[in-house]
Amino acid sequence: MNIEKTLENLGFSPNEIKVYLTLNDHGSNKAGRIAKLAKIDRSSCYNSLKSLQEKGLVSYVHIGKVKWFQATGPKRLLDYIKEQEEDIKKIIPLLHARHKASKIEGQVRLFKGIKGIKTIFLDMARTGKDNVVFGSEGQFSERMPEFAMQFDRLKREKNMRTKMIIRKGKREQDTKRTEYRYISSVTESPAVTNIYGDKICILIWTDEPEGIIIENAAAAKAYKSYFDFMWKHAEKPKK
């Protein structure tokens, strides 16, 4: 089956296809090297990298002052466009056969836009671990109400539970699978911290939301210990 034609049928532009397959075939690379391997100009390469990040299919890490881009993995395509699931399933084995395993792991990944945020929450669901949250102002349910309902369903299926510390006076969204406690004298912030498994996720709810995943077991354990301290001293809901 022709991979390029299938991706074109899914709505990818010719340059997006070249950039995505270059990252898939060659692993993490700098933008200039990606443009050279994909045989496109640098401007077109940067535009394609930006759109692929928005789709949640590409992330990057900073090494020094240089960005290294990497594909998030072929199976992410299944989450991106469910109605084309059968076509994607046919090309997944081919992509895996070509996918270079020596990508950067255990580091920091940045996701941009609504689709990037979806990728993060789907990663939480795939992990299947209970998560703890602080700093939420209810942005997830307000900005992405339909997907928030889908995520709640995934939590039920995986039997996932959440502990959340919120600012006193904020309304509780989900009382069935989420336990709340309150703190006072804190200011409203667009940044929300999630800790799940060996990962720390910081969501920044600006006009174009961004998310950062830090995959480091020691760091996640340390963050969780700070959360546990805040949880112990936070105000319990009144019965």
C-alpha positions as CSV (number, residue, x, y, z in Angstrom):
1,M,0.0,0.0,0.0
2,N,1.3,3.5,-0.9
3,I,2.0,5.4,2.3
4,E,2.3,8.8,0.7
5,K,-1.1,8.4,-1.2
6,T,-2.8,7.3,2.0
7,L,-1.5,10.3,4.0
8,E,-2.6,12.5,1.1
9,N,-6.1,11.0,1.3
10,L,-6.2,11.8,5.0
11,G,-5.7,15.5,4.3
12,F,-1.9,16.0,4.7
13,S,-0.2,18.4,2.3
14,P,2.7,17.2,0.2
15,N,5.2,19.0,2.3
16,E,3.6,17.7,5.6
17,I,4.0,14.2,4.2
18,K,7.7,14.7,3.3
19,V,8.5,16.2,6.7
20,Y,6.6,13.6,8.7
21,L,8.1,10.7,6.8
22,T,11.6,12.2,7.1
23,L,11.2,12.4,10.9
24,N,9.7,8.9,11.0
25,D,12.5,7.4,8.8
26,H,15.5,9.3,10.2
27,G,14.5,10.0,13.9
28,S,15.1,13.3,15.7
29,N,16.7,16.1,13.6
30,K,17.2,19.9,13.3
31,A,15.0,21.8,11.0
32,G,17.7,22.5,8.4
33,R,18.6,18.9,8.2
34,I,14.9,17.9,7.9
35,A,14.5,20.4,5.0
36,K,17.6,18.9,3.2
37,L,16.4,15.3,3.7
38,A,12.9,16.2,2.6
39,K,14.2,18.2,-0.4
40,I,12.1,21.3,0.4
41,D,13.1,24.8,1.2
42,R,13.5,25.8,4.9
43,S,10.4,28.1,4.9
44,S,8.2,25.3,3.7
45,C,9.8,22.9,6.2
46,Y,9.1,25.3,9.2
47,N,5.5,25.8,8.1
48,S,5.0,22.0,7.8
49,L,6.6,21.4,11.2
50,K,4.3,24.0,12.8
51,S,1.1,22.4,11.3
52,L,2.3,18.9,12.3
53,Q,2.8,20.1,15.9
54,E,-0.7,21.5,15.9
55,K,-2.0,18.1,14.8
56,G,0.0,16.5,17.7
57,L,2.1,14.5,15.3
58,V,5.5,16.3,16.0
59,S,7.1,17.6,19.1
60,Y,10.5,19.1,19.8
61,V,13.1,19.4,22.5
62,H,15.8,22.1,23.1
63,I,19.4,20.9,23.1
64,G,21.3,24.0,24.0
65,K,19.8,26.7,21.9
66,V,18.8,24.3,19.1
67,K,15.4,22.7,18.5
68,W,15.4,19.0,17.7
69,F,12.1,17.8,16.2
70,Q,10.8,14.3,16.4
71,A,7.7,12.4,15.3
72,T,5.4,11.4,18.2
73,G,5.0,7.9,16.7
74,P,2.9,6.3,14.0
75,K,0.1,5.2,16.3
76,R,-0.7,8.8,17.1
77,L,-2.4,8.9,13.6
78,L,-5.2,6.6,15.0
79,D,-6.0,9.3,17.5
80,Y,-5.8,12.1,15.0
81,I,-8.5,11.0,12.6
82,K,-10.7,8.1,13.8
83,E,-12.9,8.0,10.7
84,Q,-9.9,6.9,8.6
85,E,-8.9,4.3,11.2
86,E,-9.0,1.4,8.8
87,D,-6.7,3.1,6.2
88,I,-4.3,4.1,8.9
89,K,-4.2,0.6,10.4
90,K,-3.0,-0.7,7.0
91,I,0.0,1.6,7.0
92,I,1.0,1.4,10.7
93,P,3.1,-1.8,10.1
94,L,4.9,-0.1,7.2
95,L,5.6,3.0,9.3
96,H,6.8,0.9,12.2
97,A,9.2,-0.9,9.8
98,R,10.6,2.4,8.7
99,H,10.5,4.2,12.1
100,K,13.9,4.8,13.6
101,A,14.0,3.9,17.3
102,S,16.9,6.1,18.2
103,K,14.8,9.2,19.0
104,I,15.2,11.3,22.1
105,E,13.4,9.7,25.1
106,G,12.9,10.7,28.7
107,Q,13.2,14.4,28.0
108,V,10.9,17.4,27.5
109,R,8.3,17.6,24.7
110,L,6.3,20.7,23.8
111,F,2.8,20.5,22.2
112,K,0.9,23.4,20.7
113,G,-2.7,24.1,20.0
114,I,-5.9,22.3,20.8
115,K,-4.8,19.1,18.9
116,G,-1.6,19.1,20.9
117,I,-3.5,19.3,24.2
118,K,-5.7,16.4,23.0
119,T,-2.5,14.4,22.4
120,I,-1.4,15.0,26.0
121,F,-4.8,14.0,27.6
122,L,-4.8,10.9,25.3
123,D,-1.3,10.1,26.7
124,M,-2.7,10.3,30.2
125,A,-5.5,7.9,29.3
126,R,-3.1,5.5,27.6
127,T,-0.9,5.5,30.8
128,G,-3.9,4.5,32.8
129,K,-2.5,5.9,36.0
130,D,-4.3,8.0,38.6
131,N,-3.3,11.7,38.3
132,V,-3.0,14.6,40.6
133,V,-3.6,18.2,39.6
134,F,-3.1,21.7,41.0
135,G,-3.7,25.2,39.5
136,S,-6.7,24.3,37.5
137,E,-9.3,27.0,36.8
138,G,-11.6,24.7,34.9
139,Q,-10.1,25.6,31.5
140,F,-10.2,22.1,30.1
141,S,-13.9,21.7,30.4
142,E,-14.6,25.3,29.3
143,R,-12.3,25.3,26.2
144,M,-12.7,21.6,25.1
145,P,-16.2,20.5,26.5
146,E,-16.8,17.7,24.0
147,F,-13.3,16.2,24.4
148,A,-13.5,16.6,28.2
149,M,-16.5,14.3,28.2
150,Q,-14.6,11.8,26.0
151,F,-11.7,12.0,28.5
152,D,-14.0,11.3,31.4
153,R,-15.3,8.2,29.6
154,L,-11.7,7.0,29.1
155,K,-11.0,7.6,32.8
156,R,-14.0,5.4,33.7
157,E,-12.9,2.7,31.3
158,K,-9.4,2.7,32.8
159,N,-10.7,3.1,36.4
160,M,-8.5,6.2,36.7
161,R,-9.1,8.7,39.6
162,T,-7.9,12.2,40.1
163,K,-6.9,14.3,43.2
164,M,-7.2,18.0,42.5
165,I,-6.2,21.1,44.6
166,I,-8.2,24.1,43.4
167,R,-8.5,27.7,44.4
168,K,-11.2,28.2,47.1
169,G,-14.4,29.5,45.4
170,K,-14.0,27.5,42.2
171,R,-16.8,25.2,41.2
172,E,-16.2,21.5,41.2
173,Q,-16.6,19.9,37.7
174,D,-16.5,16.1,38.3
175,T,-17.2,14.8,41.8
176,K,-17.5,11.1,40.8
177,R,-14.0,10.3,39.8
178,T,-12.2,13.4,41.2
179,E,-11.5,14.3,44.8
180,Y,-11.1,18.0,45.6
181,R,-9.4,20.1,48.3
182,Y,-9.0,23.8,48.5
183,I,-6.4,26.5,49.1
184,S,-6.8,30.2,49.7
185,S,-4.7,33.2,49.0
186,V,-3.6,32.1,45.6
187,T,-4.0,34.1,42.4
188,E,-5.6,32.9,39.2
189,S,-3.1,31.4,36.7
190,P,-3.3,30.0,33.2
191,A,-0.8,27.3,34.1
192,V,-2.0,23.9,35.3
193,T,0.2,21.1,36.6
194,N,-0.7,17.4,36.1
195,I,1.4,14.5,37.5
196,Y,0.7,11.0,36.2
197,G,3.0,7.9,36.2
198,D,6.6,9.0,35.6
199,K,5.4,12.2,33.8
200,I,4.8,15.9,34.7
201,C,2.6,17.9,32.4
202,I,2.3,21.6,32.5
203,L,-0.6,23.0,30.5
204,I,-0.6,26.8,29.7
205,W,-4.1,27.9,28.7
206,T,-3.4,31.0,26.7
207,D,-5.2,31.9,23.4
208,E,-3.2,29.2,21.7
209,P,-2.7,26.6,24.5
210,E,0.6,24.9,25.0
211,G,1.5,21.8,26.9
212,I,4.9,20.5,28.2
213,I,5.5,16.9,29.1
214,I,8.5,16.1,31.3
215,E,9.2,12.4,31.4
216,N,11.4,11.7,34.4
217,A,10.6,9.3,37.2
218,A,12.7,11.1,39.8
219,A,11.2,14.5,39.0
220,A,7.7,13.2,39.0
221,K,8.2,11.6,42.4
222,A,9.5,14.9,43.7
223,Y,6.6,16.8,42.3
224,K,4.2,14.3,43.8
225,S,5.8,14.7,47.2
226,Y,5.1,18.4,47.1
227,F,1.6,17.8,46.0
228,D,1.1,15.3,48.9
229,F,2.3,18.0,51.3
230,M,-0.2,20.6,49.8
231,W,-3.0,18.0,49.9
232,K,-2.4,17.2,53.5
233,H,-2.7,20.9,54.5
234,A,-5.4,21.9,52.0
235,E,-9.0,22.4,53.2
236,K,-11.3,19.5,52.8
237,P,-14.8,20.0,51.3
238,K,-17.6,20.5,53.8
239,K,-20.0,17.6,54.1
